[in-house]
Amino acid sequence: MKKYLRKNINIIKFVLTLFFLWQAVILGLEFITPKIIPAKTGKMYLYNDGKETINPPFFWNRANFDGSHYLLIAKNGYGLYQQAFFPFYPSVIKFFTPVFGGKNLIAAIVLSNMFFLISVFMLYKLILLDFKEKVAKLALILLIVFPTSFFFSMVYTESLFLFLVIGCFFSARKEKWLLAGILAWMASATRIVGIFLFPALVLEAIKQANNNKKILIKNITLSFLSFGGILSYMQYLWKNYHDALLFFNVQPYFGAGRSNTKIILLYQVFYRYLKMILTTTSDPLYFAVWMELLCAVLFLLLLLFSYKKIRTSYLVFSFFAYITPTLTGTFSSMPRYCLILFPCFIYLANLNNSLIRKIIIAVFAALFAVSCSFFLRGYWIS
């Protein structure tokens, strides 16, 4: 362990510096925003513990929206329509809550931040397998200043899922295929797009086999573990609710305009959003609409442009992770879903024009401050 730490000391210092600066900004916004932005009330609300205060009120806003569902599932099991939320993240919260004296929110926040910190370190190491150190540092900076990166610090699956995805790819690249398969299993128990690690791992297996059929068959067989998480969840849903696809069938009840009866193509979703922005007002909700559209356009272009520079397996996973939520007819939550499309951040870090990179970082940082402030006060962002 000491040898490993000495070998990676510079990376660790860089990652910790980034992480604590990022965390300091979020904490600063938590102090400032109540003084300048009124809390959103009614249907869009701030999380609270309810009648019995268990967790420090200062941190309640880190569990707004989906966070409240994850905490309730961890505490009480699935309630009405909550089957839309996959089980692994709330299970992890439930497991570690006793360590934090029963404070489930604190457990969730610590876990989210811990997973993100490890993810950033692993992403740095993964990038170094193909690119220079400068690219790795820039990619991490771009990720951490991205407008919705604050979700990594909230009671959301983003940090855990990124940890599992990066860990899966890194394990496969290091030819630790059993570990890669186990992490892929956990990923598909965390988010539905975790199943798309399977085609990515198959591509990695083919690339590494060098025409050795025995190794190829072994590694592809282990890749099938990618389906384990979602199949286990579907079995649970069938046993308890007689609907193996309940996680999909309850989506329309969350008011995001998702369709569960037909597939809607990408161009149709873009057309819908272009119609919506023509009615844009000063309401913060339309800030989210603009963010959804701009992120959808930006990351689609980045995925298309990066095919020559980024490893094919990364892009295959990312493409399916991008396109899947759009098939329900909306870009809702797209600014958050894009956080796991790590090849796009690597591509941006490879841009030769330093001025463009600086402008992108500045724009990302400004939008981060606005987005995080709105979210902390109970306004829908992603």
C-alpha positions as CSV (number, residue, x, y, z in Angstrom):
1,M,0.0,0.0,0.0
2,K,2.8,2.4,0.9
3,K,4.5,1.7,-2.4
4,Y,1.3,2.3,-4.3
5,L,0.7,5.6,-2.5
6,R,4.2,6.8,-3.2
7,K,3.8,5.9,-6.8
8,N,0.5,7.8,-7.1
9,I,1.1,10.7,-4.7
10,N,1.0,13.4,-7.4
11,I,-2.3,12.1,-8.8
12,I,-3.7,11.9,-5.3
13,K,-2.7,15.4,-4.4
14,F,-4.3,16.8,-7.6
15,V,-7.5,14.8,-7.2
16,L,-7.8,15.9,-3.5
17,T,-7.2,19.5,-4.4
18,L,-9.9,19.5,-7.0
19,F,-12.3,17.6,-4.8
20,F,-12.0,19.9,-1.8
21,L,-12.2,23.1,-3.9
22,W,-15.4,21.7,-5.5
23,Q,-16.8,20.8,-2.2
24,A,-16.0,24.2,-0.8
25,V,-17.9,25.9,-3.6
26,I,-21.0,23.7,-2.9
27,L,-20.8,24.4,0.8
28,G,-20.5,28.1,0.0
29,L,-23.6,28.0,-2.2
30,E,-25.5,26.2,0.6
31,F,-24.7,29.1,2.9
32,I,-25.4,31.9,0.4
33,T,-28.4,30.7,-1.7
34,P,-31.1,30.9,1.2
35,K,-30.3,34.6,1.4
36,I,-30.8,35.3,-2.3
37,I,-33.2,32.6,-3.7
38,P,-36.6,31.9,-2.2
39,A,-37.3,28.2,-1.6
40,K,-39.6,26.5,-4.1
41,T,-42.8,25.3,-2.4
42,G,-45.7,23.1,-3.4
43,K,-45.1,20.3,-5.8
44,M,-41.4,21.0,-6.2
45,Y,-40.1,21.0,-2.6
46,L,-37.0,20.8,-0.4
47,Y,-36.4,17.6,1.4
48,N,-37.0,17.4,5.1
49,D,-36.9,14.7,7.7
50,G,-40.5,15.1,8.6
51,K,-41.9,15.0,12.2
52,E,-38.7,13.5,13.7
53,T,-35.5,15.4,12.9
54,I,-32.8,12.8,12.5
55,N,-30.3,14.5,10.2
56,P,-28.8,18.0,10.4
57,P,-31.2,20.4,8.6
58,F,-28.3,22.2,6.9
59,F,-27.8,19.1,4.7
60,W,-31.4,18.4,3.9
61,N,-31.2,20.1,0.5
62,R,-28.7,17.5,-0.7
63,A,-31.6,15.0,-0.8
64,N,-34.1,17.1,-2.9
65,F,-36.2,15.4,-5.5
66,D,-34.9,11.8,-6.2
67,G,-32.9,11.9,-3.0
68,S,-36.0,11.7,-0.8
69,H,-37.1,8.6,-2.7
70,Y,-33.7,6.8,-2.2
71,L,-33.8,7.6,1.5
72,L,-37.3,6.3,1.9
73,I,-36.6,3.1,0.0
74,A,-33.5,2.6,2.1
75,K,-35.6,3.1,5.2
76,N,-38.9,1.5,4.4
77,G,-38.5,-0.5,1.2
78,Y,-40.4,0.3,-2.0
79,G,-43.5,2.5,-1.9
80,L,-46.0,3.6,-4.6
81,Y,-44.3,4.1,-8.0
82,Q,-40.8,4.0,-6.4
83,Q,-39.9,0.9,-8.3
84,A,-38.6,3.3,-11.0
85,F,-35.5,3.7,-8.7
86,F,-33.1,0.7,-9.0
87,P,-32.2,-1.0,-5.7
88,F,-28.4,-1.1,-5.4
89,Y,-27.9,2.5,-4.2
90,P,-30.6,2.5,-1.5
91,S,-29.3,-0.9,-0.4
92,V,-25.8,0.5,0.1
93,I,-27.3,3.5,2.0
94,K,-29.3,1.1,4.2
95,F,-26.2,-1.1,4.9
96,F,-24.0,1.8,6.0
97,T,-26.7,3.9,7.9
98,P,-26.0,2.2,11.3
99,V,-22.3,3.2,10.9
100,F,-23.5,6.9,11.0
101,G,-25.7,6.4,14.1
102,G,-28.9,6.0,12.1
103,K,-28.5,9.2,10.2
104,N,-29.4,7.9,6.7
105,L,-28.9,11.3,5.0
106,I,-25.4,11.7,6.3
107,A,-24.6,8.1,5.3
108,A,-25.8,8.8,1.8
109,I,-23.9,12.1,1.4
110,V,-20.7,10.6,2.7
111,L,-21.1,7.6,0.4
112,S,-21.8,9.7,-2.7
113,N,-18.8,11.9,-2.1
114,M,-16.5,8.9,-1.3
115,F,-17.6,7.1,-4.5
116,F,-17.0,10.3,-6.5
117,L,-13.6,10.9,-5.0
118,I,-12.5,7.3,-5.9
119,S,-14.1,7.6,-9.4
120,V,-12.1,10.7,-10.2
121,F,-8.9,9.0,-9.1
122,M,-9.7,5.9,-11.2
123,L,-10.7,8.0,-14.2
124,Y,-7.4,9.8,-14.1
125,K,-5.6,6.4,-14.1
126,L,-7.9,5.1,-16.9
127,I,-7.1,8.1,-19.1
128,L,-3.4,7.6,-18.6
129,L,-3.6,4.3,-20.3
130,D,-4.2,6.1,-23.6
131,F,-3.3,9.8,-23.1
132,K,-0.8,12.1,-21.5
133,E,-1.1,13.5,-18.0
134,K,-2.2,16.9,-19.3
135,V,-5.3,15.3,-20.9
136,A,-6.2,13.5,-17.7
137,K,-6.0,16.6,-15.6
138,L,-8.0,18.7,-18.1
139,A,-10.7,16.0,-18.3
140,L,-11.1,15.9,-14.6
141,I,-11.3,19.7,-14.4
142,L,-14.0,19.7,-17.1
143,L,-16.0,17.0,-15.3
144,I,-15.8,18.7,-11.9
145,V,-16.9,22.2,-13.2
146,F,-19.6,20.8,-15.4
147,P,-22.9,22.5,-14.6
148,T,-24.6,19.5,-13.0
149,S,-21.5,17.9,-11.4
150,F,-22.9,18.9,-7.9
151,F,-25.2,15.8,-8.3
152,F,-22.1,13.7,-7.4
153,S,-22.3,15.2,-3.9
154,M,-26.1,14.7,-3.5
155,V,-28.2,11.7,-2.6
156,Y,-28.2,10.5,-6.2
157,T,-26.8,7.5,-8.0
158,E,-24.4,9.5,-10.2
159,S,-21.3,9.0,-8.1
160,L,-21.9,5.3,-7.4
161,F,-22.7,4.6,-11.0
162,L,-19.6,6.5,-12.3
163,F,-17.5,4.5,-9.8
164,L,-18.9,1.2,-11.1
165,V,-18.5,2.2,-14.8
166,I,-15.0,3.5,-14.5
167,G,-14.0,0.6,-12.3
168,C,-15.5,-1.9,-14.8
169,F,-13.5,-0.4,-17.7
170,F,-10.3,-0.1,-15.7
171,S,-10.6,-3.7,-14.5
172,A,-11.2,-4.9,-18.1
173,R,-8.2,-2.9,-19.4
174,K,-6.1,-4.5,-16.7
175,E,-7.5,-7.9,-17.7
176,K,-9.2,-8.5,-14.4
177,W,-12.3,-9.8,-16.0
178,L,-14.1,-11.3,-13.1
179,L,-13.9,-8.0,-11.2
180,A,-15.1,-6.2,-14.3
181,G,-18.1,-8.5,-14.6
182,I,-19.0,-8.1,-10.9
183,L,-18.8,-4.3,-11.2
184,A,-21.0,-4.4,-14.3
185,W,-23.5,-6.6,-12.4
186,M,-23.7,-3.9,-9.7
187,A,-24.0,-1.2,-12.4
188,S,-27.1,-2.7,-13.9
189,A,-28.6,-2.9,-10.5
190,T,-28.0,0.8,-10.1
191,R,-29.2,2.2,-13.4
192,I,-30.8,0.5,-16.4
193,V,-28.0,1.7,-18.8
194,G,-25.6,-0.4,-16.8
195,I,-26.5,-3.3,-19.2
196,F,-24.7,-1.5,-22.0
197,L,-21.4,-2.3,-20.3
198,F,-22.0,-5.7,-21.9
199,P,-21.4,-4.7,-25.6
200,A,-18.5,-2.5,-24.4
201,L,-16.9,-5.4,-22.6
202,V,-17.4,-7.7,-25.6
203,L,-15.4,-5.3,-27.7
204,E,-12.7,-5.1,-25.1
205,A,-12.6,-8.9,-24.9
206,I,-12.2,-9.2,-28.7
207,K,-9.4,-6.5,-28.7
208,Q,-7.5,-8.3,-25.9
209,A,-7.9,-11.9,-27.1
210,N,-5.5,-11.6,-30.0
211,N,-7.2,-14.5,-31.8
212,N,-6.9,-16.7,-28.7
213,K,-10.4,-18.3,-28.7
214,K,-10.1,-19.7,-25.2
215,I,-9.4,-16.3,-23.7
216,L,-12.1,-14.7,-25.8
217,I,-14.8,-17.2,-24.8
218,K,-13.8,-16.8,-21.1
219,N,-13.9,-13.0,-21.1
220,I,-17.1,-12.8,-23.1
221,T,-18.7,-15.3,-20.7
222,L,-17.7,-13.1,-17.7
223,S,-19.1,-10.1,-19.6
224,F,-22.6,-11.6,-19.3
225,L,-22.5,-10.8,-15.6
226,S,-23.5,-7.3,-16.9
227,F,-27.1,-8.5,-17.0
228,G,-27.1,-9.9,-13.5
229,G,-28.2,-6.8,-11.7
230,I,-31.2,-5.9,-13.8
231,L,-32.3,-9.5,-14.1
232,S,-32.2,-9.9,-10.3
233,Y,-34.3,-6.7,-10.0
234,M,-36.8,-7.9,-12.6
235,Q,-37.1,-11.2,-10.7
236,Y,-37.8,-9.3,-7.5
237,L,-40.5,-7.1,-9.3
238,W,-42.2,-10.2,-10.8
239,K,-42.3,-12.0,-7.4
240,N,-43.6,-9.0,-5.5
241,Y,-45.7,-7.0,-8.1
242,H,-46.2,-9.5,-10.9
243,D,-44.6,-7.0,-13.4
244,A,-41.0,-7.6,-14.3
245,L,-40.9,-4.2,-16.1
246,L,-42.5,-2.2,-13.4
247,F,-39.4,0.0,-13.2
248,F,-40.3,1.1,-16.7
249,N,-44.1,1.1,-16.5
250,V,-44.2,3.6,-13.6
251,Q,-42.1,6.2,-15.4
252,P,-45.1,8.4,-16.6
253,Y,-46.2,8.9,-13.0
254,F,-43.1,11.1,-12.3
255,G,-44.3,14.0,-14.5
256,A,-41.3,14.1,-16.8
257,G,-43.3,13.6,-19.9
258,R,-41.9,10.1,-20.6
259,S,-43.7,7.7,-22.8
260,N,-43.9,4.0,-21.9
261,T,-46.1,3.0,-24.8
262,K,-44.0,3.8,-27.9
263,I,-40.4,4.5,-28.9
264,I,-39.8,8.2,-29.9
265,L,-36.9,8.9,-32.2
266,L,-34.2,11.4,-31.4
267,Y,-35.2,13.9,-34.2
268,Q,-38.7,13.9,-32.8
269,V,-37.4,14.9,-29.3
270,F,-35.3,17.7,-30.8
271,Y,-38.4,19.0,-32.6
272,R,-40.4,18.9,-29.4
273,Y,-37.8,21.0,-27.6
274,L,-37.5,23.5,-30.4
275,K,-41.2,24.1,-30.1
276,M,-40.9,24.5,-26.3
277,I,-38.2,27.0,-26.3
278,L,-40.3,29.3,-28.5
279,T,-42.4,29.8,-25.4
280,T,-39.5,30.4,-23.1
281,T,-40.1,32.8,-20.2
282,S,-38.1,33.9,-17.2
283,D,-39.4,31.0,-15.1
284,P,-36.5,28.9,-13.7
285,L,-38.2,25.8,-15.2
286,Y,-37.2,27.0,-18.6
287,F,-33.6,27.3,-17.5
288,A,-33.8,23.6,-17.1
289,V,-35.4,23.1,-20.5
290,W,-32.6,25.1,-22.2
291,M,-30.0,23.1,-20.2
292,E,-31.6,19.9,-21.4
293,L,-31.6,20.9,-25.0
294,L,-28.1,22.3,-25.0
295,C,-26.7,19.2,-23.2
296,A,-28.4,16.9,-25.7
297,V,-26.9,18.8,-28.6
298,L,-23.5,19.2,-27.1
299,F,-23.0,15.6,-26.1
300,L,-24.4,14.2,-29.3
301,L,-21.8,16.2,-31.2
302,L,-19.0,15.2,-28.9
303,L,-19.9,11.5,-29.2
304,L,-19.9,11.9,-33.0
305,F,-16.7,13.8,-33.2
306,S,-14.7,11.6,-30.8
307,Y,-14.9,8.3,-32.6
308,K,-11.4,8.6,-34.0
309,K,-9.7,9.6,-30.7
310,I,-11.6,7.7,-28.0
311,R,-11.6,3.9,-27.4
312,T,-14.5,2.2,-29.2
313,S,-15.7,0.3,-26.2
314,Y,-16.1,3.6,-24.2
315,L,-18.0,5.1,-27.0
316,V,-20.4,2.2,-27.5
317,F,-21.4,2.3,-23.8
318,S,-21.7,6.1,-23.9
319,F,-23.8,6.1,-27.1
320,F,-26.4,3.7,-25.7
321,A,-26.3,5.5,-22.3
322,Y,-27.1,8.7,-24.2
323,I,-29.8,7.4,-26.6
324,T,-31.8,5.2,-24.2
325,P,-33.5,7.9,-22.1
326,T,-34.3,9.9,-25.2
327,L,-36.4,7.1,-26.6
328,T,-39.1,7.9,-24.0
329,G,-39.6,11.3,-25.8
330,T,-37.8,13.7,-23.6
331,F,-34.4,15.1,-22.7
332,S,-35.5,15.4,-19.0
333,S,-32.5,14.8,-16.7
334,M,-30.2,14.8,-19.7
335,P,-27.8,17.3,-18.1
336,R,-27.4,14.8,-15.2
337,Y,-27.3,11.7,-17.4
338,C,-24.5,13.2,-19.4
339,L,-22.2,13.2,-16.4
340,I,-21.3,9.5,-17.0
341,L,-20.4,10.1,-20.6
342,F,-16.7,10.3,-19.6
343,P,-15.4,10.0,-23.2
344,C,-16.9,13.4,-24.0
345,F,-14.8,15.0,-21.3
346,I,-11.7,13.3,-22.6
347,Y,-12.4,14.6,-26.1
348,L,-12.9,18.1,-24.8
349,A,-9.6,17.8,-22.9
350,N,-7.9,16.9,-26.2
351,L,-8.9,20.1,-27.9
352,N,-5.8,21.9,-29.3
353,N,-7.2,25.4,-28.8
354,S,-6.4,26.5,-25.2
355,L,-8.6,29.6,-25.5
356,I,-11.7,27.5,-26.4
357,R,-11.0,25.2,-23.5
358,K,-10.7,28.1,-21.1
359,I,-14.0,29.6,-22.4
360,I,-15.7,26.2,-22.0
361,I,-14.4,25.9,-18.4
362,A,-15.6,29.4,-17.6
363,V,-19.1,28.8,-19.1
364,F,-19.4,25.4,-17.3
365,A,-18.4,27.0,-14.0
366,A,-20.9,29.9,-14.3
367,L,-23.7,27.5,-15.1
368,F,-22.6,25.2,-12.3
369,A,-23.1,28.1,-9.8
370,V,-26.6,28.8,-11.1
371,S,-27.7,25.2,-11.5
372,C,-26.5,24.2,-8.0
373,S,-28.1,27.2,-6.4
374,F,-31.5,26.5,-8.0
375,F,-31.3,22.8,-7.0
376,L,-30.4,23.6,-3.4
377,R,-33.5,25.8,-3.2
378,G,-35.9,23.2,-4.6
379,Y,-36.1,24.1,-8.2
380,W,-36.0,21.3,-10.8
381,I,-32.7,21.2,-12.7
382,S,-32.2,17.7,-13.9
